[in-house]
Each structure stands twice: as C-alpha cells, then as structure tokens.
Amino acid sequence: MTEPFELVEAVAWGVASGALMTLVAGIRRIPWRYGLLIGAGWGIVFAALRAAQLGADPTILVLIAAIGGSLTIRGWDRGEQERKRISDVITSVPSAPPA
C-alpha cells in the first residue's frame, strides 16, 4: 500500500460499514453504547478487508481484523445481556406488597 488514497479509501469503507452496523444494532434494540462498539468492530474488519484487497501486508491485517472481530463479539454479547435485562424488568410481574 503505497498510495495515501488507498488508505483513505480503506478507512472510508470502515467508517461506512461501521455506521451501518451501528444502525443495525440500534434496530435490534441493543443499547447504543454497545451498538457503537459493534459498529467500530465491524468498521475495523471491513477496513482491514479493503486494505487487503488494495495490497497491504496480510499478516498485520489479520491481526487488525481479529481485534475488530473481538470488539464486535464483546459488544454483541454485552448488548444482548443488557437488552434481555431491560426486557425482563419491563415484563416482570411485581410482587404483592406485604400485608
């Protein structure tokens, strides 16, 4: 990767895919703080993928994509737990007050 334009293009792909994945997480009703983590992870993965297509060093890109994937998994797991916790609070039946 010798041209700076190629790096900018890879980052643009990453930002666009990260923004779309953040919206998908929001539609899934995952809290936004975890949706942003999911979007950042996907953005890193797609930026690494685009950089690999443009001819960057594949060994470094595998490491970068693995970090992005772990961010995505972490955000998804925590977001699903939080969404389930909120859902359980909303749908729980309150106990009867003591007599």
LOMARDREN-267094 format. One record per residue (C-alpha): residue number from 1; residue in one letter; x, y, z. Coordinates in Angstrom, 1 decimal, m for minus. Each point is the difference from the previous one (the first is absolute). Example, Ala and Ser with C-alpha at 12.3 -4.5 7.8 and 13.67 -1.06 7.14 Angstrom:
BEGIN
pos 1	code A	c1 12.3	c2 m4.5	c3 7.8
pos 2	code S	c1 1.4	c2 3.4	c3 m0.7
END
This chain:
BEGIN
pos 1	code M	c1 0.0	c2 0.0	c3 0.0
pos 2	code T	c1 2.0	c2 2.9	c3 m1.3
pos 3	code E	c1 m2.7	c2 2.6	c3 m0.8
pos 4	code P	c1 m1.6	c2 2.0	c3 2.8
pos 5	code F	c1 m3.2	c2 m0.1	c3 m2.0
pos 6	code E	c1 m0.3	c2 m3.7	c3 0.5
pos 7	code L	c1 0.3	c2 0.4	c3 3.8
pos 8	code V	c1 m2.7	c2 2.7	c3 m0.1
pos 9	code E	c1 m2.2	c2 m2.3	c3 m2.1
pos 10	code A	c1 0.4	c2 m2.8	c3 2.5
pos 11	code V	c1 m0.8	c2 2.3	c3 2.9
pos 12	code A	c1 m3.1	c2 1.3	c3 m1.9
pos 13	code W	c1 m1.2	c2 m3.6	c3 m0.5
pos 14	code G	c1 0.5	c2 m0.6	c3 3.7
pos 15	code V	c1 m1.9	c2 3.1	c3 1.1
pos 16	code A	c1 m2.9	c2 m0.7	c3 m2.3
pos 17	code S	c1 m0.3	c2 m3.7	c3 1.0
pos 18	code G	c1 0.4	c2 0.9	c3 3.7
pos 19	code A	c1 m2.8	c2 2.6	c3 m0.2
pos 20	code L	c1 m2.3	c2 m2.5	c3 m1.7
pos 21	code M	c1 0.7	c2 m2.7	c3 2.6
pos 22	code T	c1 m0.6	c2 2.5	c3 2.8
pos 23	code L	c1 m3.4	c2 0.7	c3 m1.5
pos 24	code V	c1 m0.8	c2 m3.7	c3 m0.3
pos 25	code A	c1 0.9	c2 m0.5	c3 3.6
pos 26	code G	c1 m2.3	c2 2.9	c3 0.9
pos 27	code I	c1 m2.8	c2 m1.5	c3 m2.0
pos 28	code R	c1 0.6	c2 m3.3	c3 1.9
pos 29	code R	c1 m0.6	c2 2.1	c3 3.2
pos 30	code I	c1 3.5	c2 m0.4	c3 1.3
pos 31	code P	c1 1.0	c2 3.0	c3 2.1
pos 32	code W	c1 2.0	c2 2.6	c3 m1.9
pos 33	code R	c1 3.1	c2 m0.3	c3 2.0
pos 34	code Y	c1 0.3	c2 m3.6	c3 m1.0
pos 35	code G	c1 m1.2	c2 0.7	c3 m3.5
pos 36	code L	c1 2.9	c2 2.4	c3 m0.5
pos 37	code L	c1 2.4	c2 m2.7	c3 1.1
pos 38	code I	c1 m1.6	c2 m2.4	c3 m2.5
pos 39	code G	c1 0.3	c2 2.6	c3 m2.7
pos 40	code A	c1 3.6	c2 0.8	c3 0.8
pos 41	code G	c1 0.9	c2 m3.7	c3 m0.1
pos 42	code W	c1 m1.7	c2 m0.5	c3 m3.4
pos 43	code G	c1 1.6	c2 3.2	c3 m1.3
pos 44	code I	c1 3.5	c2 m1.2	c3 0.9
pos 45	code V	c1 m0.7	c2 m3.4	c3 m1.6
pos 46	code F	c1 m1.3	c2 1.5	c3 m3.3
pos 47	code A	c1 2.8	c2 2.6	c3 m0.1
pos 48	code A	c1 2.5	c2 m2.9	c3 0.4
pos 49	code L	c1 m1.8	c2 m1.9	c3 m2.7
pos 50	code R	c1 0.1	c2 2.9	c3 m2.4
pos 51	code A	c1 3.7	c2 0.7	c3 0.8
pos 52	code A	c1 0.8	c2 m3.7	c3 m0.8
pos 53	code Q	c1 m1.8	c2 0.3	c3 m3.3
pos 54	code L	c1 2.2	c2 3.1	c3 m0.8
pos 55	code G	c1 3.2	c2 m1.9	c3 0.8
pos 56	code A	c1 1.0	c2 0.7	c3 3.6
pos 57	code D	c1 2.0	c2 m2.5	c3 2.1
pos 58	code P	c1 m2.4	c2 m2.8	c3 0.7
pos 59	code T	c1 1.6	c2 m1.2	c3 3.3
pos 60	code I	c1 m0.6	c2 3.3	c3 1.7
pos 61	code L	c1 m3.5	c2 0.3	c3 m1.4
pos 62	code V	c1 m1.0	c2 m3.4	c3 1.4
pos 63	code L	c1 1.0	c2 1.3	c3 3.5
pos 64	code I	c1 m1.9	c2 3.2	c3 m0.5
pos 65	code A	c1 m3.1	c2 m1.8	c3 m1.2
pos 66	code A	c1 0.2	c2 m2.4	c3 2.9
pos 67	code I	c1 0.0	c2 3.0	c3 2.4
pos 68	code G	c1 m3.0	c2 1.4	c3 m1.8
pos 69	code G	c1 m1.8	c2 m3.3	c3 0.2
pos 70	code S	c1 0.6	c2 m0.3	c3 3.7
pos 71	code L	c1 m1.4	c2 3.5	c3 0.5
pos 72	code T	c1 m3.1	c2 m1.0	c3 m2.0
pos 73	code I	c1 m0.6	c2 m3.2	c3 2.0
pos 74	code R	c1 0.6	c2 1.8	c3 3.3
pos 75	code G	c1 m2.5	c2 2.8	c3 m0.9
pos 76	code W	c1 m2.6	c2 m2.5	c3 m1.3
pos 77	code D	c1 0.2	c2 m2.2	c3 3.1
pos 78	code R	c1 m0.2	c2 2.9	c3 2.5
pos 79	code G	c1 m2.7	c2 1.7	c3 m2.1
pos 80	code E	c1 m2.2	c2 m3.1	c3 m0.1
pos 81	code Q	c1 0.4	c2 m0.5	c3 3.8
pos 82	code E	c1 m1.0	c2 3.6	c3 0.6
pos 83	code R	c1 m2.9	c2 m0.3	c3 m2.4
pos 84	code K	c1 m1.2	c2 m3.1	c3 1.8
pos 85	code R	c1 0.4	c2 1.6	c3 3.4
pos 86	code I	c1 m2.1	c2 3.0	c3 m1.1
pos 87	code S	c1 m2.6	c2 m2.2	c3 m1.5
pos 88	code D	c1 m0.3	c2 m2.1	c3 3.1
pos 89	code V	c1 m0.4	c2 3.1	c3 2.2
pos 90	code I	c1 m2.8	c2 1.2	c3 m2.3
pos 91	code T	c1 m1.9	c2 m3.3	c3 m0.2
pos 92	code S	c1 0.4	c2 m1.1	c3 3.6
pos 93	code V	c1 m3.0	c2 m0.2	c3 2.2
pos 94	code P	c1 0.5	c2 2.0	c3 3.2
pos 95	code S	c1 m0.4	c2 m1.9	c3 3.2
pos 96	code A	c1 m2.9	c2 0.7	c3 2.3
pos 97	code P	c1 0.7	c2 2.5	c3 2.8
pos 98	code P	c1 0.3	c2 m1.5	c3 3.5
pos 99	code A	c1 m3.2	c2 0.0	c3 2.0
END
